[in-house]
């Protein structure tokens, strides 16, 4: 299935999952007001300065959050109780989604991409 935008993507999930995905979307919008919404790798993506800021996606039993390997390693201790890998974290749908942690990671990624773009200039 090909999605035109994040709204199209979110609509494909049950109402409870839609609510959680929308909350993550709004949190990213608030934490990264200059980021641009996109669909990349068939999942919701936010881009900043032409680079991927974060991706997120819904699955049958969890929400995947993809803040790049840099975004994961910087929060390794905070992510210990969640299944995570090099560039991803899984938040189970039968547990509370750690919105505060997601917000911290997004702000970290914004700072990282903003500082990198200043260095390049």
N, C-alpha and C positions, 0 to 999 in steps of 0.2 A: 504494500500500500504506500502510495506517495502522498505526502502532506504538503499543502500550500503554505500553512502557517501554524503557529502554536495552538491557536483555537481549534483548528481541524484535528490536530493531534490529541488534544485533551478530550475532545468530544467522543473519542473512541473508547473511553474507559467508563466503568460504573461510577455512579454519582459520588460515592465516598472517595474514590481514588481521584476523580476530577477535582474535588474540593482540595485535596492535598497537593495535587500538581499545580492548581491555580494559586494556592498559597505560596508555594515555592517560587512560582513565576513572579508574583507580586513582591515577594521578599527580594528577589534578584533585581527587579526593576527599581525598588527603593534603595538598595545597597549600591547599585551601579546605574545611576540615572542616565549616563551617557552611552550605555551599552545598547546595541541594536539587536533586536530579535531576529532569529533565523531558524531554519530547519537545516541541520547538518547531520549526516549519517542517519537520516530519518528520525531524528529526535530533536526536541527543543534545545536551542542553542542561543547563547548570548555572546556577541562579539564586541570587542573593545579595541579601538585603534587597529582594526583590520585583523585582529587575532581572536581565536576562540578564548572566551573568558571561562565559561562553564557550559556543560550540557547536563540535562536530566532526562529521565525516562521512566515510564511506568511499566511494570511487569505484573505477573499474576500474584506474586507474594511480597514484592518489595518495590521501592523506588530506587533507581540507580542515580547516583550523582557523580559527575565526572569533572572535577576541577583541575585536571592535568596532574601528572606526578608531583609537580612542585606544590600544588595545593593540598595533596594528601600527606606528603612527608612533613610539611610544616605543622600539621595537626595530628601527627601520628599518635600521640598520647590520648588526645580527645577522641580519636576514632577507634581506640583499642576494643571497645565493647561492640563495635559494628564490624561486619564482614567488609573487608576492604582489600584492595590490591594496589598495584603501582599507580594507577591514575583514577581509581574509582572507589566508591563506597556504596554499600547497600543498606537501606533503611527499611526494615520489615514493616509491612502494612498492619500487622497485628500488634505493633508497638507504637509508642509516641514518636513522631518524626522530630528530630532534633533541629528545629527551625533556628534556634539561636546559634548553633554550631554552623549550620549552613550559611547564615548571615556573616559570621566571622570569617569563614573561608572565602566567601564572595568578596568581602572587603579586602582581604589579604590579596586575592587575585587582582582586584582593581589596582591596588597599590603597586603590586609587582609589574603589571603591564604599563601603568602610568610612569613609574620610575624608569623602566626600560626604554620607553619612548623618549623620555627626556635625555637619557644618556646617549641615544643614537643621534639626536639633533645637534 
